[in-house]
Amino acid sequence: MKKNNFYIVAFAFIALFTSCSKDDPTPEIDQEEVSTATLTFTEVEGELHNDHYHYNPITDAEVEVVEFGADGLPPAGVHLHLEVGKTYKVALVAKDFTGRETQQTFVERHDIHQAFLLGAPADALEYVYADRDAENKKVSVGVTGYITVLKASNTFVFRYVMRHLNEGVKANITADDWNNANYTQFTGANDLDLKVELHLVEEDEHGH
């Protein structure tokens, strides 16, 4: 083979390999790695408007803050209480290893992110996604949402999972999937898997 022909064949092989690599179905990974995360539960007042609620801040609101380490767990002994009949705004703050907040990335890339809130007994909680994109349009992600406590329960492990979805999967998820225990059917990987003990209590039952 002539030298010039060898270079042409080699170049064609490299071009073919590069083209195939672009079709790799491996899910894209977020640029920021999460080091720590915080979930804040702030009591709000729900105001019914036709078939949906508006949520308004209240004076002297009850606030519960849970901080999680890189392992997705809070410090030993942390135990969260939420009261029956109350609604709480649930807000996520996630930070990378430099201390920079990164939760907005999930909202900006809402087409491949979805949070699932798992572990509660059936019909004990109700949740509504409340995120908005850069154009102030509603999107379902779960960086911000509202959780309502419908009935009391024994202590259980509450899980907040932020799922990084494969391309196109989000179209198969509805707002009613917020507590879908079979969430792994929505293929991808978890960016966050936070766990904390949660007790749903009647009013003034915080003593344990």
N, C-alpha and C positions, 0 to 999 in steps of 0.2 A: 504493500500500500504506500502510495506517495505521501510525503510528509503533510502536504496541504489537505489531502483527503482525510488523514488521521485527525487533524484539528477540527475539521467540519463535523466528523462523526462524534468526537468527544464533546463538542459544543452542543450538538443536538441532544445527546444523552443527558447532559447537565440541565438543559432547558426542560426536558421531559420530567426529570426528577423534581425540579423546582415546581413545575406545574402541578404534579401529583401531591406535593407537600401542602399546597394551598387548599386542597380538598380534604385534608385530614379532619375527621369528624370530632376530634377531641374538643370538649367544651372550652371556651375561652376563660381564662382566669383573670379575676380582678387585679388591677395594678397594685392596690393597697392591701397589705395583710393586716388583719385586725389583731391588735395586742390586748386591748381591754374594751369593755362595753358597760353601759349603764342603762337600766330600764327605770323610768320614772312614772309612777302612777299618781295622777293628780285628780282629785275628785272634781267633777263638773256637774252641771244641771242640764238634764235633757228636756228640750222643749219640742213638743210634737207639732210638725208642720205637714198636714195631709198624711202621706204614707211614710214619712221619714222624720228623723229628729234633727234639730239643731242643738249643738252643745255649747253651753255658756259657762264662763268662769264664775266661781262663787267666792265670797269672802271667807277667809279662814278655812280654806279648803284643806282636806286631809291629803297629805302627800307621803308616799312611800317610795324610797329610792333604793335600788339594789345595784351594787357594783360587782362586776364579774371579771375574773382574771383571764389570762390567755387560755386556761383550761375550760372556760365556760361555766365556772362555778363561783359562787359568792364565798366570802370568808365563812369559816366553820361557825355553825350556830345561827346563821341568818335565817329568819322565818318570817314570811310575808303574810299579812292579814288584809283581806278585803271584805267589806260589809255587804250583806244582802240588801238589795234594793238600791244600791248606789252605782253610779257610772263613773268611770275613771278614764281620763286621757292617758294613753300609754305612749311614751316617747322613747325612742332609742337614740343613744349617742354611742358611736363606735370610734375608737381611736387606733391609729397605727403605731408602730414602734417609735415614732418620733413625737408622739403626742398630738398629732394632727387629727382633727375630726374627719371621718370618712363616710358617715352614714348617708350623706347627700348623694354619694355615688350610686347607691342602690336606687334612689328615686330618679336620678338622671338616666339610669339604665333600667327603667321600670319594665321594659320588654323582656328582660331576662332575670328579674328578681321577684320573689314573693315570700312573705313571712307566713309561717304557720304557728298557731298557738295550741299546744297539745297538752294532754294529760288530765284535763278536768273531767269530772263525771258528766254523763250525758245530761244535757239541758240545764247545766249549772251556770254557764256563761253564755253571753252573746257578744259578738265582736263586729265592729264596722271599720273598714279601712278608711283612712282620712288623709291620704297623701295628695299633694298637688305638684305638678311638674313646673318647669320654668315658665310656661304660658298660663299658669294657674288653672290648668285642667285637672280634674280628678283622675287619679290613677290608683290602682290597688297594689301596694307594696308592703306596707306594714311598719315603716319607720315611724309613722304616726297613726294612731287608731283609737277607738273608744270601746272599752270593755264594760259590760253591765253584768252585775252579779244577780242571778235569778233565784238561787237557792243555796242554803248552807251545805257544807260538806266536811268530811274529815280531811285531814291534811293529805295532800298529794304532791307529786313532783310536777311542777309547771315547766313546760319547755317552750322556749321561743326559738324557732328555727328560721333563719334567713336562708332561703334556697337560691342558689345560682343555677338557673335553668339552662338546659340546652336550647339551641336556636329553634324557635317555633313552638316550644312546649307551652308557653304562657297562654296561647290561644285556647288550650284545653282546660284552663283553670277558671273557676267562677268565684265570686265573693263568698259563696256558701262553703267553699273548700277551706276556709280559714282554720278549721280544726280537723281536717281530714287526716285520720291516723295512718292512712295509706298514702301519705304525701310523697313517698319515694317513687310512686308510679309516675310522678312528674320528673322525668329524668334530669340529672344534673349533679351538683355537689353542694354541700352546706358551707356557706360562708360563716355562719354563726350557728351554734347549738348551745343555748344558754339554759341552765337548769336551776330552779330554786324551789324550796318547799313553800307551798301556798295553802292557806287555810281560809275557807269562805265561812264567815261567821255572821250571826245575828248582831244587831246593834249592841254596843257596849259589852261584847263578849271577847275582848282582847286580852283577857287576863292570863292566857296560857299559850 
